[in-house]
């Protein structure tokens, strides 16, 4: 019996922020996978090792968590005044499904570095020493991201002393600007607040009715108060992810919130839209011990936030959710803003399971509508491996 040989595809395995993913240059993919569709999805699923009923992704590049089950496809931008087009695919671990509905803010930190190294940025835009400004078009959500990538002797600088909670080793700092982060194509008429309210009463059958801030910024996110659902905001992954009833509750909240935001029409559609929206719960500052054992002092924080991604509590914070946090915090009256003490603010430092993160946002109100010019935060990125990824030829 004849067996198809494995094929190999040029690829780079990168860490960006607190996530890892397999990066591809669009032109390096097999022809059938250069266009959206079943062939592309099948290829990427096989690369990552999904679907895996054992939920370990042993036979692929995935790391069996939402943070490490990711793919990125980059190409020279066809958008005016941009350098690179960035398409992100969140790969389900146990199902044959890739969610293309949102961005990954953490891997956004690696896009500029890859683009420069892959020759996708014009050489004239890269200094010999200094900072290269890479203009990224985020294809999933139709938004601009500006990455400030450090350059030393004409090459991307990856090492440095910038420390990021949730990442073990220091690296070079990459500052990201998420321009006009409200998701225009999402929800009711493209509004940052699709219901028209900063706070809604969200009714979730079997769970209860409680206050929620439903926001489209960075990524569609449902914010609720920790106390309203029986938590303190100091929880670590094991407190949530080891509790099937808690996970089921959060998924129910996510589904009903998605309908309320206009992202889906029926509750059962939430199963086909796993990446968005996110669910997060907030609380006033409190001291706790991070998952690394490091103490986190309430005095060093503005608020606490815990967020779920792909059905599990995230070990740190999704970059796009951090944009949503910064944006909501800048708008007086949202649950995020109130947890941080209320009032006008241009930046917050929030506690997450791995430590703390600072994010800033510039918010203005025009004719009664809130807009955000940009959200800013720093991450880091590093190439872990480069060469070829192999998959069975069929």
C-alpha positions in Angstrom: 0.0 0.0 0.0 1.4 3.4 -1.0 1.7 6.1 1.6 2.0 9.8 0.8 5.3 11.4 1.9 5.2 14.3 4.3 5.4 17.7 2.8 7.4 20.5 4.4 6.4 24.2 4.6 8.6 27.1 5.6 7.5 28.2 9.1 8.7 30.1 12.1 7.6 29.3 15.7 7.4 32.5 17.7 6.5 33.8 21.1 4.6 37.0 21.2 3.7 38.4 24.6 2.3 35.5 26.6 1.3 33.4 23.5 3.1 31.2 21.0 2.2 30.4 17.5 3.3 29.1 14.1 3.9 31.9 11.6 3.7 31.6 7.9 4.5 33.8 4.9 1.4 33.5 2.7 3.4 32.8 -0.4 5.1 29.8 1.3 1.8 28.0 1.8 0.7 25.3 -0.7 -1.4 27.0 -3.4 -4.7 25.6 -2.2 -4.0 27.0 1.3 -3.2 30.5 0.1 -6.9 31.2 0.0 -9.4 31.0 2.8 -11.4 27.8 3.0 -11.4 24.1 3.9 -7.9 23.4 2.5 -6.3 26.1 4.5 -8.1 25.1 7.7 -7.2 21.5 7.2 -3.5 22.3 6.8 -3.4 24.5 9.8 -5.3 22.0 12.0 -2.8 19.3 11.1 0.2 21.6 11.8 -1.1 22.4 15.2 -2.2 18.8 15.9 -6.0 19.3 16.1 -8.6 18.0 16.7 -7.1 15.9 19.5 -9.6 14.1 21.7 -6.8 13.7 24.3 -6.4 17.5 24.4 -2.6 17.3 24.3 -1.8 18.1 20.7 1.1 15.6 20.9 1.1 15.1 17.1 1.5 18.8 16.2 3.0 22.1 17.2 0.3 23.2 19.6 0.8 23.4 23.3 -2.7 22.2 24.4 -3.8 25.6 25.7 -5.5 28.5 24.0 -2.3 30.6 24.3 -0.3 28.0 22.4 -2.8 26.8 19.8 -2.4 29.6 17.3 -1.5 30.3 13.7 -0.5 33.5 11.9 -0.4 34.2 8.1 1.5 37.3 6.9 1.9 38.9 3.5 3.0 42.2 2.1 0.2 44.6 2.6 -2.2 45.5 -0.2 -3.6 48.2 2.1 -2.4 51.8 1.5 0.1 53.1 4.1 0.6 49.7 5.7 3.6 47.3 5.5 2.1 43.9 6.3 -1.3 42.1 6.3 -1.8 40.0 9.4 -4.3 37.2 9.6 -4.8 35.2 12.9 -6.3 31.8 13.4 -7.3 30.5 16.8 -7.2 26.7 16.6 -9.5 24.6 18.7 -7.8 21.9 20.6 -10.4 19.1 20.6 -12.6 20.1 17.6 -11.9 20.5 13.9 -12.4 24.2 14.0 -10.4 27.4 13.4 -11.9 30.7 14.6 -11.1 33.6 12.4 -13.4 36.1 14.2 -10.8 38.0 16.1 -7.2 39.1 16.7 -4.5 37.9 19.0 -3.1 40.9 20.8 -0.1 39.0 22.2 1.0 37.6 18.9 0.6 41.1 17.4 3.9 41.8 19.2 5.7 39.3 17.0 4.2 40.4 13.7 6.5 43.3 13.2 9.6 41.3 14.0 8.6 38.5 11.6 7.7 41.0 8.8 11.1 42.7 9.0 13.0 39.4 9.0 10.9 38.0 6.2 11.5 41.0 4.0 7.9 42.1 4.0 8.9 45.6 5.2 10.7 47.9 2.7 14.4 48.1 3.7 14.3 51.9 3.6 11.9 51.9 6.6 14.4 50.0 8.8 17.1 52.0 10.6 20.5 50.7 11.1 20.0 51.2 14.8 16.9 52.5 16.6 13.3 51.6 16.3 11.5 50.4 13.2 7.8 51.5 13.0 5.9 48.7 11.3 2.3 49.5 10.1 0.2 46.3 10.4 -3.2 45.8 8.9 -5.1 43.3 11.1 -7.2 41.5 8.5 -9.6 39.7 11.0 -11.0 42.8 12.4 -10.0 45.4 9.8 -7.9 47.5 12.2 -4.4 49.1 12.2 -1.7 48.2 14.7 1.5 50.1 14.9 4.5 48.1 16.2 7.7 49.7 17.4 10.4 47.1 16.9 13.9 47.7 18.3 16.7 47.3 15.7 20.4 46.8 16.4 22.9 46.7 13.5 20.1 46.3 11.0 18.6 43.3 12.6 15.6 42.8 14.9 16.7 43.0 18.5 15.0 40.2 20.5 17.0 40.1 23.7 16.7 42.8 26.4 15.8 43.5 30.0 12.0 44.1 29.6 10.1 41.8 31.9 6.5 40.7 31.2 4.5 38.9 33.9 3.5 35.5 32.5 6.8 35.2 30.5 9.7 33.6 32.4 12.7 35.4 30.8 13.2 39.1 29.9 13.5 40.2 26.3 13.4 43.4 24.1 10.4 45.6 24.6 8.0 46.1 21.7 5.5 48.8 22.1 2.1 48.3 20.3 -0.5 50.9 19.4 -3.9 49.6 18.6 -5.5 52.3 16.5 -9.2 53.1 16.8 -9.7 49.7 18.5 -13.5 49.7 18.6 -14.6 46.8 16.3 -16.6 48.5 13.6 -17.9 45.4 12.0 -19.1 43.8 15.2 -22.4 44.2 17.1 -25.1 46.8 16.6 -24.1 49.3 13.9 -20.4 49.1 14.8 -20.9 50.9 18.1 -18.2 50.4 20.8 -21.1 49.7 23.2 -23.5 47.7 21.0 -26.5 48.0 23.4 -26.0 51.7 23.7 -25.3 51.4 27.4 -22.1 51.5 29.5 -23.7 49.0 31.9 -26.5 46.5 31.2 -28.5 44.1 33.2 -27.6 40.8 31.6 -30.1 38.0 32.2 -28.5 34.6 32.0 -31.0 31.7 32.5 -29.8 29.3 35.2 -27.2 31.8 36.4 -28.9 35.0 37.3 -29.3 38.6 36.3 -26.3 40.9 37.0 -24.6 44.0 35.8 -22.4 43.7 32.7 -20.3 46.0 30.5 -20.5 44.8 26.9 -17.8 46.4 24.8 -16.3 46.1 21.3 -12.7 47.3 21.7 -9.6 45.2 20.8 -11.9 42.2 21.0 -15.6 41.9 21.9 -15.7 41.4 25.7 -18.2 40.9 28.4 -17.2 42.3 31.8 -19.0 41.4 35.0 -18.3 42.1 38.6 -16.4 39.2 40.3 -18.6 39.4 43.4 -21.8 39.0 41.4 -20.8 35.5 40.2 -19.2 34.4 43.5 -15.5 35.3 43.0 -13.0 37.7 44.4 -10.9 38.5 41.4 -7.8 36.9 42.9 -8.4 33.5 41.4 -5.7 31.5 39.6 -6.2 29.0 36.8 -6.7 26.0 39.0 -9.5 27.7 40.9 -11.6 28.0 37.7 -10.3 25.4 35.2 -10.6 22.5 37.6 -14.3 23.3 38.1 -16.5 22.0 35.3 -19.6 23.8 36.7 -17.7 27.1 36.7 -16.6 26.6 33.1 -20.1 25.8 32.0 -21.4 28.9 33.8 -18.9 31.1 32.0 -19.8 29.6 28.7 -23.4 30.3 29.3 -22.7 33.9 30.2 -20.6 34.2 27.1 -23.4 32.8 24.9 -26.1 35.1 26.2 -23.7 38.0 26.2 -22.9 37.3 22.5 -26.6 37.4 21.6 -27.1 40.6 23.6 -24.1 42.2 21.7 -25.5 41.2 18.3 -22.6 38.9 17.5 -24.8 35.9 17.1 -28.5 35.5 16.7 -29.1 32.2 18.7 -27.5 30.8 21.8 -26.4 27.6 20.0 -24.3 29.7 17.5 -21.8 30.4 20.3 -20.2 27.0 19.7 -19.1 28.1 16.2 -17.6 31.3 17.6 -15.3 30.2 20.3 -12.7 33.0 20.1 -15.1 35.8 20.6 -16.5 37.3 22.7 -14.3 37.0 25.7 -15.7 36.9 29.3 -13.9 38.7 32.1 -14.6 39.5 35.7 -13.3 42.5 37.6 -12.8 43.6 41.2 -11.2 46.3 43.3 -7.5 45.9 44.1 -6.5 43.2 46.5 -3.2 41.5 47.4 -2.6 37.9 46.2 0.1 35.5 45.2 0.6 35.1 41.5 0.9 31.6 39.9 4.7 31.9 39.9 4.6 32.4 43.7 5.4 36.1 43.4 3.4 38.4 45.7 1.3 41.0 44.1 0.4 44.0 46.3 -2.9 45.8 46.1 -1.1 49.1 46.4 0.5 48.5 43.1 -2.8 47.9 41.2 -5.8 49.9 40.0 -8.0 46.8 39.8 -8.1 43.0 39.4 -9.2 41.3 36.1 -9.5 37.6 35.3 -10.5 36.6 31.7 -11.4 33.4 29.9 -10.2 32.4 26.5 -11.5 29.4 24.5 -13.4 28.2 27.5 -10.6 28.3 30.1 -9.2 30.9 32.5 -6.2 32.5 30.8 -2.9 32.2 32.6 -2.2 35.9 32.2 -4.2 38.2 30.0 -5.0 38.2 26.3 -3.5 41.2 24.6 -6.8 42.1 22.9 -8.6 41.8 26.2 -6.1 44.1 27.7 -7.0 46.6 25.0 -10.7 46.2 26.0 -9.7 46.7 29.7 -7.7 49.9 29.0 -10.5 51.2 26.8 -13.3 50.5 29.3 -11.2 51.8 32.2 -10.8 55.2 30.3 -14.6 55.6 30.1 -16.3 56.7 33.4 -19.1 54.5 34.5 -18.2 51.1 33.0 -17.7 48.2 35.4 -14.0 48.3 34.6 -13.7 52.0 35.4 -15.7 51.6 38.6 -13.6 48.7 39.8 -10.6 50.9 39.3 -12.1 53.6 41.5 -14.1 55.6 38.8 -13.3 59.0 37.3 -11.2 59.9 34.3 -8.0 58.0 33.7 -5.7 57.4 30.7 -4.0 54.2 32.0 -4.6 51.4 34.4 -2.4 48.7 36.0 -4.4 45.6 36.6 -3.6 42.3 38.3 -4.0 39.0 36.5 -3.1 35.4 37.4 0.6 35.8 36.5 1.1 39.3 37.9 0.3 42.8 36.6 0.1 44.7 33.3 -0.2 48.4 32.5 -2.3 49.5 29.5 -3.3 53.0 28.4 -6.1 54.4 26.2 -7.2 57.7 24.9 -11.0 58.1 25.1 -13.1 61.0 24.0 -16.9 61.6 23.9 -18.3 63.2 20.8 -22.0 63.9 20.4 -22.7 61.5 23.2 -20.7 58.7 21.6 -17.5 57.4 23.1 -14.5 56.9 20.8 -11.0 55.7 21.5 -8.2 56.9 19.4 -5.8 54.2 20.4 -4.8 51.8 23.1 -1.1 51.3 24.0 0.8 48.6 25.8 4.2 46.9 25.7 5.0 43.3 25.0 8.0 41.3 23.8 8.6 38.7 21.1 11.2 36.2 20.2 11.8 33.6 17.5 11.9 30.1 19.1 12.5 28.0 16.0 12.6 28.5 12.3 12.8 26.2 9.3 10.1 23.9 8.0 7.0 22.4 9.6 6.1 18.9 8.2 2.6 17.4 7.7 1.4 14.2 6.0 1.0 14.8 2.3 -2.7 13.9 2.1 
